[in-house]
């Protein structure tokens, strides 16, 4: 997790690193690929990590935890479904 966090911080600020010539574009690509590799390694224990950090179940089943593009696409809006009023959003 520490390596993933460090690489993520580098990637978030990659524009600055590239502009100031701290990294070459090839290095930026390698950092991105390393992040993807760590995601693959962490995927099997993602549920355990969520439990360890106390992430509540309702957050794991939120639309953004899945295919949020599909969830919020036009066909899934009340207007597209012919509903005249939006339903209230329930917070836990």
mmCIF file as gemmi writes it, N, C-alpha and C atoms, coordinates in Angstrom:
data_model
loop_
_atom_site.group_PDB
_atom_site.id
_atom_site.type_symbol
_atom_site.label_atom_id
_atom_site.label_alt_id
_atom_site.label_comp_id
_atom_site.label_asym_id
_atom_site.label_entity_id
_atom_site.label_seq_id
_atom_site.pdbx_PDB_ins_code
_atom_site.Cartn_x
_atom_site.Cartn_y
_atom_site.Cartn_z
_atom_site.occupancy
_atom_site.B_iso_or_equiv
_atom_site.pdbx_formal_charge
_atom_site.auth_seq_id
_atom_site.auth_asym_id
_atom_site.pdbx_PDB_model_num
ATOM 1 N N . UNK Axp A 1 ? 0.822 -1.202 0 1 0 ? 1 A 1
ATOM 2 C CA . UNK Axp A 1 ? 0 0 0 1 0 ? 1 A 1
ATOM 3 C C . UNK Axp A 1 ? 0.86 1.258 0 1 0 ? 1 A 1
ATOM 4 N N . UNK Axp A 2 ? 1.96 1.206 0.707 1 0 ? 2 A 1
ATOM 5 C CA . UNK Axp A 2 ? 2.848 2.364 0.749 1 0 ? 2 A 1
ATOM 6 C C . UNK Axp A 2 ? 3.399 2.678 -0.64 1 0 ? 2 A 1
ATOM 7 N N . UNK Axp A 3 ? 3.832 1.647 -1.354 1 0 ? 3 A 1
ATOM 8 C CA . UNK Axp A 3 ? 4.361 1.847 -2.707 1 0 ? 3 A 1
ATOM 9 C C . UNK Axp A 3 ? 3.274 2.398 -3.624 1 0 ? 3 A 1
ATOM 10 N N . UNK Axp A 4 ? 2.047 1.881 -3.503 1 0 ? 4 A 1
ATOM 11 C CA . UNK Axp A 4 ? 0.942 2.359 -4.326 1 0 ? 4 A 1
ATOM 12 C C . UNK Axp A 4 ? 0.664 3.836 -4.032 1 0 ? 4 A 1
ATOM 13 N N . UNK Axp A 5 ? 0.665 4.191 -2.763 1 0 ? 5 A 1
ATOM 14 C CA . UNK Axp A 5 ? 0.428 5.59 -2.392 1 0 ? 5 A 1
ATOM 15 C C . UNK Axp A 5 ? 1.531 6.486 -2.97 1 0 ? 5 A 1
ATOM 16 N N . UNK Axp A 6 ? 2.776 6.083 -2.818 1 0 ? 6 A 1
ATOM 17 C CA . UNK Axp A 6 ? 3.896 6.89 -3.318 1 0 ? 6 A 1
ATOM 18 C C . UNK Axp A 6 ? 3.823 7.059 -4.835 1 0 ? 6 A 1
ATOM 19 N N . UNK Axp A 7 ? 3.561 5.969 -5.542 1 0 ? 7 A 1
ATOM 20 C CA . UNK Axp A 7 ? 3.459 6.048 -6.998 1 0 ? 7 A 1
ATOM 21 C C . UNK Axp A 7 ? 2.264 6.886 -7.43 1 0 ? 7 A 1
ATOM 22 N N . UNK Axp A 8 ? 1.162 6.773 -6.709 1 0 ? 8 A 1
ATOM 23 C CA . UNK Axp A 8 ? -0.02 7.577 -7.017 1 0 ? 8 A 1
ATOM 24 C C . UNK Axp A 8 ? 0.281 9.064 -6.849 1 0 ? 8 A 1
ATOM 25 N N . UNK Axp A 9 ? 1.016 9.418 -5.81 1 0 ? 9 A 1
ATOM 26 C CA . UNK Axp A 9 ? 1.386 10.82 -5.604 1 0 ? 9 A 1
ATOM 27 C C . UNK Axp A 9 ? 2.268 11.321 -6.741 1 0 ? 9 A 1
ATOM 28 N N . UNK Axp A 10 ? 3.202 10.497 -7.168 1 0 ? 10 A 1
ATOM 29 C CA . UNK Axp A 10 ? 4.042 10.875 -8.308 1 0 ? 10 A 1
ATOM 30 C C . UNK Axp A 10 ? 3.194 11.081 -9.567 1 0 ? 10 A 1
ATOM 31 N N . UNK Axp A 11 ? 2.264 10.15 -9.793 1 0 ? 11 A 1
ATOM 32 C CA . UNK Axp A 11 ? 1.444 10.24 -11.001 1 0 ? 11 A 1
ATOM 33 C C . UNK Axp A 11 ? 0.522 11.46 -10.963 1 0 ? 11 A 1
ATOM 34 N N . UNK Axp A 12 ? -0.019 11.763 -9.784 1 0 ? 12 A 1
ATOM 35 C CA . UNK Axp A 12 ? -0.906 12.927 -9.676 1 0 ? 12 A 1
ATOM 36 C C . UNK Axp A 12 ? -0.185 14.225 -10.013 1 0 ? 12 A 1
ATOM 37 N N . UNK Axp A 13 ? 1.095 14.279 -9.772 1 0 ? 13 A 1
ATOM 38 C CA . UNK Axp A 13 ? 1.878 15.492 -10.009 1 0 ? 13 A 1
ATOM 39 C C . UNK Axp A 13 ? 2.848 15.324 -11.182 1 0 ? 13 A 1
ATOM 40 N N . UNK Axp A 14 ? 2.55 14.344 -12.038 1 0 ? 14 A 1
ATOM 41 C CA . UNK Axp A 14 ? 3.456 14.023 -13.123 1 0 ? 14 A 1
ATOM 42 C C . UNK Axp A 14 ? 3.698 15.204 -14.056 1 0 ? 14 A 1
ATOM 43 N N . UNK Axp A 15 ? 2.702 16.029 -14.27 1 0 ? 15 A 1
ATOM 44 C CA . UNK Axp A 15 ? 2.877 17.201 -15.124 1 0 ? 15 A 1
ATOM 45 C C . UNK Axp A 15 ? 4.015 18.078 -14.646 1 0 ? 15 A 1
ATOM 46 N N . UNK Axp A 16 ? 4.083 18.283 -13.35 1 0 ? 16 A 1
ATOM 47 C CA . UNK Axp A 16 ? 5.154 19.104 -12.775 1 0 ? 16 A 1
ATOM 48 C C . UNK Axp A 16 ? 6.506 18.429 -12.979 1 0 ? 16 A 1
ATOM 49 N N . UNK Axp A 17 ? 6.557 17.121 -12.686 1 0 ? 17 A 1
ATOM 50 C CA . UNK Axp A 17 ? 7.82 16.389 -12.841 1 0 ? 17 A 1
ATOM 51 C C . UNK Axp A 17 ? 8.304 16.4 -14.289 1 0 ? 17 A 1
ATOM 52 N N . UNK Axp A 18 ? 7.376 16.254 -15.227 1 0 ? 18 A 1
ATOM 53 C CA . UNK Axp A 18 ? 7.756 16.275 -16.639 1 0 ? 18 A 1
ATOM 54 C C . UNK Axp A 18 ? 8.179 17.679 -17.071 1 0 ? 18 A 1
ATOM 55 N N . UNK Axp A 19 ? 7.429 18.692 -16.629 1 0 ? 19 A 1
ATOM 56 C CA . UNK Axp A 19 ? 7.741 20.073 -17.015 1 0 ? 19 A 1
ATOM 57 C C . UNK Axp A 19 ? 9.114 20.505 -16.514 1 0 ? 19 A 1
ATOM 58 N N . UNK Axp A 20 ? 9.505 20.008 -15.335 1 0 ? 20 A 1
ATOM 59 C CA . UNK Axp A 20 ? 10.797 20.379 -14.758 1 0 ? 20 A 1
ATOM 60 C C . UNK Axp A 20 ? 11.891 19.354 -15.051 1 0 ? 20 A 1
ATOM 61 N N . UNK Axp A 21 ? 11.552 18.433 -15.962 1 0 ? 21 A 1
ATOM 62 C CA . UNK Axp A 21 ? 12.509 17.432 -16.454 1 0 ? 21 A 1
ATOM 63 C C . UNK Axp A 21 ? 13.094 16.521 -15.365 1 0 ? 21 A 1
ATOM 64 N N . UNK Axp A 22 ? 12.269 16.278 -14.316 1 0 ? 22 A 1
ATOM 65 C CA . UNK Axp A 22 ? 12.691 15.299 -13.322 1 0 ? 22 A 1
ATOM 66 C C . UNK Axp A 22 ? 12.493 13.879 -13.86 1 0 ? 22 A 1
ATOM 67 N N . UNK Axp A 23 ? 11.472 13.723 -14.707 1 0 ? 23 A 1
ATOM 68 C CA . UNK Axp A 23 ? 11.194 12.429 -15.322 1 0 ? 23 A 1
ATOM 69 C C . UNK Axp A 23 ? 11.093 12.59 -16.821 1 0 ? 23 A 1
ATOM 70 N N . UNK Axp A 24 ? 11.522 11.552 -17.528 1 0 ? 24 A 1
ATOM 71 C CA . UNK Axp A 24 ? 11.283 11.471 -18.969 1 0 ? 24 A 1
ATOM 72 C C . UNK Axp A 24 ? 9.916 10.834 -19.18 1 0 ? 24 A 1
ATOM 73 N N . UNK Axp A 25 ? 9.285 11.055 -20.329 1 0 ? 25 A 1
ATOM 74 C CA . UNK Axp A 25 ? 7.978 10.436 -20.589 1 0 ? 25 A 1
ATOM 75 C C . UNK Axp A 25 ? 7.979 8.915 -20.401 1 0 ? 25 A 1
ATOM 76 N N . UNK Axp A 26 ? 9.085 8.258 -20.74 1 0 ? 26 A 1
ATOM 77 C CA . UNK Axp A 26 ? 9.168 6.793 -20.546 1 0 ? 26 A 1
ATOM 78 C C . UNK Axp A 26 ? 9.038 6.431 -19.071 1 0 ? 26 A 1
ATOM 79 N N . UNK Axp A 27 ? 9.634 7.231 -18.194 1 0 ? 27 A 1
ATOM 80 C CA . UNK Axp A 27 ? 9.561 6.986 -16.751 1 0 ? 27 A 1
ATOM 81 C C . UNK Axp A 27 ? 8.122 7.174 -16.272 1 0 ? 27 A 1
ATOM 82 N N . UNK Axp A 28 ? 7.434 8.188 -16.801 1 0 ? 28 A 1
ATOM 83 C CA . UNK Axp A 28 ? 6.031 8.422 -16.436 1 0 ? 28 A 1
ATOM 84 C C . UNK Axp A 28 ? 5.178 7.217 -16.813 1 0 ? 28 A 1
ATOM 85 N N . UNK Axp A 29 ? 5.433 6.675 -17.991 1 0 ? 29 A 1
ATOM 86 C CA . UNK Axp A 29 ? 4.695 5.492 -18.436 1 0 ? 29 A 1
ATOM 87 C C . UNK Axp A 29 ? 4.997 4.3 -17.528 1 0 ? 29 A 1
ATOM 88 N N . UNK Axp A 30 ? 6.249 4.14 -17.143 1 0 ? 30 A 1
ATOM 89 C CA . UNK Axp A 30 ? 6.639 3.032 -16.261 1 0 ? 30 A 1
ATOM 90 C C . UNK Axp A 30 ? 5.959 3.16 -14.897 1 0 ? 30 A 1
ATOM 91 N N . UNK Axp A 31 ? 5.88 4.373 -14.382 1 0 ? 31 A 1
ATOM 92 C CA . UNK Axp A 31 ? 5.198 4.599 -13.091 1 0 ? 31 A 1
ATOM 93 C C . UNK Axp A 31 ? 3.733 4.194 -13.206 1 0 ? 31 A 1
ATOM 94 N N . UNK Axp A 32 ? 3.085 4.594 -14.282 1 0 ? 32 A 1
ATOM 95 C CA . UNK Axp A 32 ? 1.679 4.227 -14.479 1 0 ? 32 A 1
ATOM 96 C C . UNK Axp A 32 ? 1.523 2.706 -14.55 1 0 ? 32 A 1
ATOM 97 N N . UNK Axp A 33 ? 2.413 2.045 -15.278 1 0 ? 33 A 1
ATOM 98 C CA . UNK Axp A 33 ? 2.344 0.587 -15.389 1 0 ? 33 A 1
ATOM 99 C C . UNK Axp A 33 ? 2.599 -0.096 -14.043 1 0 ? 33 A 1
ATOM 100 N N . UNK Axp A 34 ? 3.469 0.489 -13.229 1 0 ? 34 A 1
ATOM 101 C CA . UNK Axp A 34 ? 3.718 -0.071 -11.895 1 0 ? 34 A 1
ATOM 102 C C . UNK Axp A 34 ? 2.469 0.032 -11.026 1 0 ? 34 A 1
ATOM 103 N N . UNK Axp A 35 ? 1.737 1.135 -11.144 1 0 ? 35 A 1
ATOM 104 C CA . UNK Axp A 35 ? 0.486 1.298 -10.406 1 0 ? 35 A 1
ATOM 105 C C . UNK Axp A 35 ? -0.509 0.22 -10.821 1 0 ? 35 A 1
ATOM 106 N N . UNK Axp A 36 ? -0.649 0.005 -12.125 1 0 ? 36 A 1
ATOM 107 C CA . UNK Axp A 36 ? -1.568 -1.033 -12.608 1 0 ? 36 A 1
ATOM 108 C C . UNK Axp A 36 ? -1.156 -2.409 -12.102 1 0 ? 36 A 1
ATOM 109 N N . UNK Axp A 37 ? 0.138 -2.664 -12.062 1 0 ? 37 A 1
ATOM 110 C CA . UNK Axp A 37 ? 0.645 -3.947 -11.543 1 0 ? 37 A 1
ATOM 111 C C . UNK Axp A 37 ? 0.283 -4.111 -10.056 1 0 ? 37 A 1
ATOM 112 N N . UNK Axp A 38 ? 0.435 -3.041 -9.281 1 0 ? 38 A 1
ATOM 113 C CA . UNK Axp A 38 ? 0.078 -3.122 -7.858 1 0 ? 38 A 1
ATOM 114 C C . UNK Axp A 38 ? -1.414 -3.318 -7.672 1 0 ? 38 A 1
ATOM 115 N N . UNK Axp A 39 ? -2.228 -2.69 -8.516 1 0 ? 39 A 1
ATOM 116 C CA . UNK Axp A 39 ? -3.675 -2.929 -8.455 1 0 ? 39 A 1
ATOM 117 C C . UNK Axp A 39 ? -3.97 -4.415 -8.631 1 0 ? 39 A 1
ATOM 118 N N . UNK Axp A 40 ? -3.313 -5.022 -9.613 1 0 ? 40 A 1
ATOM 119 C CA . UNK Axp A 40 ? -3.513 -6.458 -9.86 1 0 ? 40 A 1
ATOM 120 C C . UNK Axp A 40 ? -3.115 -7.3 -8.65 1 0 ? 40 A 1
ATOM 121 N N . UNK Axp A 41 ? -2.024 -6.909 -7.991 1 0 ? 41 A 1
ATOM 122 C CA . UNK Axp A 41 ? -1.573 -7.667 -6.817 1 0 ? 41 A 1
ATOM 123 C C . UNK Axp A 41 ? -2.507 -7.485 -5.631 1 0 ? 41 A 1
ATOM 124 N N . UNK Axp A 42 ? -3.113 -6.293 -5.509 1 0 ? 42 A 1
ATOM 125 C CA . UNK Axp A 42 ? -3.983 -6.011 -4.363 1 0 ? 42 A 1
ATOM 126 C C . UNK Axp A 42 ? -5.424 -6.491 -4.571 1 0 ? 42 A 1
ATOM 127 N N . UNK Axp A 43 ? -5.813 -6.681 -5.815 1 0 ? 43 A 1
ATOM 128 C CA . UNK Axp A 43 ? -7.203 -7.059 -6.104 1 0 ? 43 A 1
ATOM 129 C C . UNK Axp A 43 ? -7.672 -8.275 -5.296 1 0 ? 43 A 1
ATOM 130 N N . UNK Axp A 44 ? -6.881 -9.351 -5.166 1 0 ? 44 A 1
ATOM 131 C CA . UNK Axp A 44 ? -7.363 -10.521 -4.417 1 0 ? 44 A 1
ATOM 132 C C . UNK Axp A 44 ? -7.629 -10.242 -2.928 1 0 ? 44 A 1
ATOM 133 N N . UNK Axp A 45 ? -6.988 -9.226 -2.381 1 0 ? 45 A 1
ATOM 134 C CA . UNK Axp A 45 ? -7.188 -8.943 -0.953 1 0 ? 45 A 1
ATOM 135 C C . UNK Axp A 45 ? -7.951 -7.635 -0.73 1 0 ? 45 A 1
ATOM 136 N N . UNK Axp A 46 ? -8.601 -7.113 -1.776 1 0 ? 46 A 1
ATOM 137 C CA . UNK Axp A 46 ? -9.316 -5.839 -1.671 1 0 ? 46 A 1
ATOM 138 C C . UNK Axp A 46 ? -10.385 -5.876 -0.574 1 0 ? 46 A 1
ATOM 139 N N . UNK Axp A 47 ? -11.105 -6.968 -0.491 1 0 ? 47 A 1
ATOM 140 C CA . UNK Axp A 47 ? -12.151 -7.088 0.527 1 0 ? 47 A 1
ATOM 141 C C . UNK Axp A 47 ? -11.547 -7.047 1.933 1 0 ? 47 A 1
ATOM 142 N N . UNK Axp A 48 ? -10.434 -7.739 2.121 1 0 ? 48 A 1
ATOM 143 C CA . UNK Axp A 48 ? -9.75 -7.721 3.416 1 0 ? 48 A 1
ATOM 144 C C . UNK Axp A 48 ? -9.262 -6.316 3.761 1 0 ? 48 A 1
ATOM 145 N N . UNK Axp A 49 ? -8.767 -5.602 2.769 1 0 ? 49 A 1
ATOM 146 C CA . UNK Axp A 49 ? -8.313 -4.23 3.007 1 0 ? 49 A 1
ATOM 147 C C . UNK Axp A 49 ? -9.478 -3.326 3.407 1 0 ? 49 A 1
ATOM 148 N N . UNK Axp A 50 ? -10.61 -3.498 2.746 1 0 ? 50 A 1
ATOM 149 C CA . UNK Axp A 50 ? -11.794 -2.707 3.104 1 0 ? 50 A 1
ATOM 150 C C . UNK Axp A 50 ? -12.215 -2.994 4.545 1 0 ? 50 A 1
ATOM 151 N N . UNK Axp A 51 ? -12.174 -4.253 4.931 1 0 ? 51 A 1
ATOM 152 C CA . UNK Axp A 51 ? -12.499 -4.622 6.316 1 0 ? 51 A 1
ATOM 153 C C . UNK Axp A 51 ? -11.492 -4.022 7.291 1 0 ? 51 A 1
ATOM 154 N N . UNK Axp A 52 ? -10.212 -4.088 6.938 1 0 ? 52 A 1
ATOM 155 C CA . UNK Axp A 52 ? -9.163 -3.583 7.823 1 0 ? 52 A 1
ATOM 156 C C . UNK Axp A 52 ? -9.28 -2.076 8.037 1 0 ? 52 A 1
ATOM 157 N N . UNK Axp A 53 ? -9.711 -1.355 7.013 1 0 ? 53 A 1
ATOM 158 C CA . UNK Axp A 53 ? -9.861 0.09 7.127 1 0 ? 53 A 1
ATOM 159 C C . UNK Axp A 53 ? -11.252 0.491 7.606 1 0 ? 53 A 1
ATOM 160 N N . UNK Axp A 54 ? -12.113 -0.492 7.849 1 0 ? 54 A 1
ATOM 161 C CA . UNK Axp A 54 ? -13.445 -0.202 8.386 1 0 ? 54 A 1
ATOM 162 C C . UNK Axp A 54 ? -14.358 0.501 7.399 1 0 ? 54 A 1
ATOM 163 N N . UNK Axp A 55 ? -14.207 0.21 6.118 1 0 ? 55 A 1
ATOM 164 C CA . UNK Axp A 55 ? -15.068 0.842 5.113 1 0 ? 55 A 1
ATOM 165 C C . UNK Axp A 55 ? -16.441 0.197 5.195 1 0 ? 55 A 1
ATOM 166 N N . UNK Axp A 56 ? -17.497 0.981 5.449 1 0 ? 56 A 1
ATOM 167 C CA . UNK Axp A 56 ? -18.841 0.414 5.618 1 0 ? 56 A 1
ATOM 168 C C . UNK Axp A 56 ? -19.379 -0.215 4.328 1 0 ? 56 A 1
ATOM 169 N N . UNK Axp A 57 ? -20.207 -1.205 4.498 1 0 ? 57 A 1
ATOM 170 C CA . UNK Axp A 57 ? -20.772 -1.955 3.375 1 0 ? 57 A 1
ATOM 171 C C . UNK Axp A 57 ? -21.519 -1.053 2.399 1 0 ? 57 A 1
ATOM 172 N N . UNK Axp A 58 ? -22.243 -0.048 2.906 1 0 ? 58 A 1
ATOM 173 C CA . UNK Axp A 58 ? -23.024 0.791 2.002 1 0 ? 58 A 1
ATOM 174 C C . UNK Axp A 58 ? -22.12 1.575 1.035 1 0 ? 58 A 1
ATOM 175 N N . UNK Axp A 59 ? -20.885 1.818 1.426 1 0 ? 59 A 1
ATOM 176 C CA . UNK Axp A 59 ? -19.966 2.503 0.516 1 0 ? 59 A 1
ATOM 177 C C . UNK Axp A 59 ? -19.465 1.551 -0.57 1 0 ? 59 A 1
ATOM 178 N N . UNK Axp A 60 ? -19.386 0.286 -0.241 1 0 ? 60 A 1
ATOM 179 C CA . UNK Axp A 60 ? -18.913 -0.702 -1.211 1 0 ? 60 A 1
ATOM 180 C C . UNK Axp A 60 ? -19.972 -1.024 -2.251 1 0 ? 60 A 1
ATOM 181 N N . UNK Axp A 61 ? -21.227 -0.768 -1.934 1 0 ? 61 A 1
ATOM 182 C CA . UNK Axp A 61 ? -22.314 -1.038 -2.877 1 0 ? 61 A 1
ATOM 183 C C . UNK Axp A 61 ? -22.826 0.234 -3.538 1 0 ? 61 A 1
ATOM 184 N N . UNK Axp A 62 ? -22.167 1.353 -3.311 1 0 ? 62 A 1
ATOM 185 C CA . UNK Axp A 62 ? -22.551 2.616 -3.95 1 0 ? 62 A 1
ATOM 186 C C . UNK Axp A 62 ? -22.282 2.522 -5.452 1 0 ? 62 A 1
ATOM 187 N N . UNK Axp A 63 ? -23.033 3.258 -6.256 1 0 ? 63 A 1
ATOM 188 C CA . UNK Axp A 63 ? -22.835 3.2 -7.713 1 0 ? 63 A 1
ATOM 189 C C . UNK Axp A 63 ? -21.391 3.46 -8.144 1 0 ? 63 A 1
ATOM 190 N N . UNK Axp A 64 ? -20.7 4.34 -7.452 1 0 ? 64 A 1
ATOM 191 C CA . UNK Axp A 64 ? -19.336 4.667 -7.852 1 0 ? 64 A 1
ATOM 192 C C . UNK Axp A 64 ? -18.384 3.494 -7.622 1 0 ? 64 A 1
ATOM 193 N N . UNK Axp A 65 ? -18.774 2.531 -6.787 1 0 ? 65 A 1
ATOM 194 C CA . UNK Axp A 65 ? -17.934 1.358 -6.54 1 0 ? 65 A 1
ATOM 195 C C . UNK Axp A 65 ? -18.023 0.351 -7.688 1 0 ? 65 A 1
ATOM 196 N N . UNK Axp A 66 ? -18.933 0.594 -8.6 1 0 ? 66 A 1
ATOM 197 C CA . UNK Axp A 66 ? -19.132 -0.334 -9.715 1 0 ? 66 A 1
ATOM 198 C C . UNK Axp A 66 ? -19.002 0.429 -11.025 1 0 ? 66 A 1
ATOM 199 N N . UNK Axp A 67 ? -19.91 0.213 -11.929 1 0 ? 67 A 1
ATOM 200 C CA . UNK Axp A 67 ? -19.869 0.897 -13.222 1 0 ? 67 A 1
ATOM 201 C C . UNK Axp A 67 ? -20.669 2.187 -13.125 1 0 ? 67 A 1
ATOM 202 N N . UNK Axp A 68 ? -20.053 3.232 -12.606 1 0 ? 68 A 1
ATOM 203 C CA . UNK Axp A 68 ? -20.77 4.487 -12.381 1 0 ? 68 A 1
ATOM 204 C C . UNK Axp A 68 ? -21.147 5.173 -13.69 1 0 ? 68 A 1
ATOM 205 N N . UNK Axp A 69 ? -20.408 4.922 -14.753 1 0 ? 69 A 1
ATOM 206 C CA . UNK Axp A 69 ? -20.778 5.514 -16.042 1 0 ? 69 A 1
ATOM 207 C C . UNK Axp A 69 ? -22.126 4.957 -16.475 1 0 ? 69 A 1
ATOM 208 N N . UNK Axp A 70 ? -22.28 3.65 -16.364 1 0 ? 70 A 1
ATOM 209 C CA . UNK Axp A 70 ? -23.553 3.016 -16.703 1 0 ? 70 A 1
ATOM 210 C C . UNK Axp A 70 ? -24.652 3.471 -15.736 1 0 ? 70 A 1
ATOM 211 N N . UNK Axp A 71 ? -24.349 3.497 -14.464 1 0 ? 71 A 1
ATOM 212 C CA . UNK Axp A 71 ? -25.33 3.879 -13.448 1 0 ? 71 A 1
ATOM 213 C C . UNK Axp A 71 ? -25.909 5.265 -13.711 1 0 ? 71 A 1
ATOM 214 N N . UNK Axp A 72 ? -25.064 6.184 -14.137 1 0 ? 72 A 1
ATOM 215 C CA . UNK Axp A 72 ? -25.506 7.557 -14.327 1 0 ? 72 A 1
ATOM 216 C C . UNK Axp A 72 ? -25.72 7.917 -15.797 1 0 ? 72 A 1
ATOM 217 N N . UNK Axp A 73 ? -25.839 6.919 -16.658 1 0 ? 73 A 1
ATOM 218 C CA . UNK Axp A 73 ? -26.103 7.185 -18.069 1 0 ? 73 A 1
ATOM 219 C C . UNK Axp A 73 ? -27.556 7.647 -18.232 1 0 ? 73 A 1
ATOM 220 N N . UNK Axp A 74 ? -27.831 8.273 -19.346 1 0 ? 74 A 1
ATOM 221 C CA . UNK Axp A 74 ? -29.157 8.846 -19.598 1 0 ? 74 A 1
ATOM 222 C C . UNK Axp A 74 ? -30.262 7.813 -19.42 1 0 ? 74 A 1
ATOM 223 N N . UNK Axp A 75 ? -30.079 6.598 -19.919 1 0 ? 75 A 1
ATOM 224 C CA . UNK Axp A 75 ? -31.154 5.602 -19.864 1 0 ? 75 A 1
ATOM 225 C C . UNK Axp A 75 ? -31.557 5.255 -18.434 1 0 ? 75 A 1
ATOM 226 N N . UNK Axp A 76 ? -30.709 5.542 -17.46 1 0 ? 76 A 1
ATOM 227 C CA . UNK Axp A 76 ? -31.032 5.242 -16.069 1 0 ? 76 A 1
ATOM 228 C C . UNK Axp A 76 ? -31.571 6.45 -15.303 1 0 ? 76 A 1
ATOM 229 N N . UNK Axp A 77 ? -31.826 7.55 -15.994 1 0 ? 77 A 1
ATOM 230 C CA . UNK Axp A 77 ? -32.378 8.729 -15.319 1 0 ? 77 A 1
ATOM 231 C C . UNK Axp A 77 ? -33.889 8.593 -15.2 1 0 ? 77 A 1
ATOM 232 N N . UNK Axp A 78 ? -34.482 9.258 -14.217 1 0 ? 78 A 1
ATOM 233 C CA . UNK Axp A 78 ? -35.947 9.223 -14.087 1 0 ? 78 A 1
ATOM 234 C C . UNK Axp A 78 ? -36.641 9.732 -15.35 1 0 ? 78 A 1
ATOM 235 N N . UNK Axp A 79 ? -36.054 10.742 -15.985 1 0 ? 79 A 1
ATOM 236 C CA . UNK Axp A 79 ? -36.659 11.293 -17.193 1 0 ? 79 A 1
ATOM 237 C C . UNK Axp A 79 ? -36.725 10.244 -18.301 1 0 ? 79 A 1
ATOM 238 N N . UNK Axp A 80 ? -35.647 9.505 -18.485 1 0 ? 80 A 1
ATOM 239 C CA . UNK Axp A 80 ? -35.612 8.481 -19.531 1 0 ? 80 A 1
ATOM 240 C C . UNK Axp A 80 ? -36.563 7.333 -19.214 1 0 ? 80 A 1
ATOM 241 N N . UNK Axp A 81 ? -36.761 7.076 -17.931 1 0 ? 81 A 1
ATOM 242 C CA . UNK Axp A 81 ? -37.675 6.003 -17.523 1 0 ? 81 A 1
ATOM 243 C C . UNK Axp A 81 ? -39.119 6.471 -17.458 1 0 ? 81 A 1
ATOM 244 N N . UNK Axp A 82 ? -39.359 7.761 -17.752 1 0 ? 82 A 1
ATOM 245 C CA . UNK Axp A 82 ? -40.718 8.283 -17.749 1 0 ? 82 A 1
ATOM 246 C C . UNK Axp A 82 ? -41.218 8.701 -16.382 1 0 ? 82 A 1
ATOM 247 N N . UNK Axp A 83 ? -40.349 8.79 -15.414 1 0 ? 83 A 1
ATOM 248 C CA . UNK Axp A 83 ? -40.745 9.255 -14.083 1 0 ? 83 A 1
ATOM 249 C C . UNK Axp A 83 ? -40.727 10.777 -14.08 1 0 ? 83 A 1
ATOM 250 N N . UNK Axp A 84 ? -41.689 11.36 -13.393 1 0 ? 84 A 1
ATOM 251 C CA . UNK Axp A 84 ? -41.78 12.823 -13.406 1 0 ? 84 A 1
ATOM 252 C C . UNK Axp A 84 ? -41.021 13.472 -12.267 1 0 ? 84 A 1
ATOM 253 N N . UNK Axp A 85 ? -40.766 12.74 -11.201 1 0 ? 85 A 1
ATOM 254 C CA . UNK Axp A 85 ? -40.053 13.293 -10.057 1 0 ? 85 A 1
ATOM 255 C C . UNK Axp A 85 ? -38.881 12.407 -9.709 1 0 ? 85 A 1
ATOM 256 N N . UNK Axp A 86 ? -37.795 13.045 -9.289 1 0 ? 86 A 1
ATOM 257 C CA . UNK Axp A 86 ? -36.654 12.272 -8.823 1 0 ? 86 A 1
ATOM 258 C C . UNK Axp A 86 ? -36.953 11.741 -7.424 1 0 ? 86 A 1
ATOM 259 N N . UNK Axp A 87 ? -36.506 10.522 -7.161 1 0 ? 87 A 1
ATOM 260 C CA . UNK Axp A 87 ? -36.661 9.952 -5.833 1 0 ? 87 A 1
ATOM 261 C C . UNK Axp A 87 ? -35.598 10.533 -4.913 1 0 ? 87 A 1
ATOM 262 N N . UNK Axp A 88 ? -35.923 10.608 -3.64 1 0 ? 88 A 1
ATOM 263 C CA . UNK Axp A 88 ? -34.983 11.155 -2.658 1 0 ? 88 A 1
ATOM 264 C C . UNK Axp A 88 ? -33.757 10.256 -2.546 1 0 ? 88 A 1
ATOM 265 N N . UNK Axp A 89 ? -32.641 10.86 -2.35 1 0 ? 89 A 1
ATOM 266 C CA . UNK Axp A 89 ? -31.377 10.175 -2.178 1 0 ? 89 A 1
ATOM 267 C C . UNK Axp A 89 ? -31.238 9.818 -0.709 1 0 ? 89 A 1
ATOM 268 N N . UNK Axp A 90 ? -31.016 8.562 -0.39 1 0 ? 90 A 1
ATOM 269 C CA . UNK Axp A 90 ? -30.931 8.128 1.01 1 0 ? 90 A 1
ATOM 270 C C . UNK Axp A 90 ? -29.481 8.027 1.445 1 0 ? 90 A 1
ATOM 271 N N . UNK Axp A 91 ? -29.124 8.791 2.452 1 0 ? 91 A 1
ATOM 272 C CA . UNK Axp A 91 ? -27.773 8.712 3.04 1 0 ? 91 A 1
ATOM 273 C C . UNK Axp A 91 ? -27.816 7.795 4.242 1 0 ? 91 A 1
ATOM 274 N N . UNK Axp A 92 ? -26.754 7.085 4.467 1 0 ? 92 A 1
ATOM 275 C CA . UNK Axp A 92 ? -26.672 6.191 5.616 1 0 ? 92 A 1
ATOM 276 C C . UNK Axp A 92 ? -25.97 6.859 6.752 1 0 ? 92 A 1
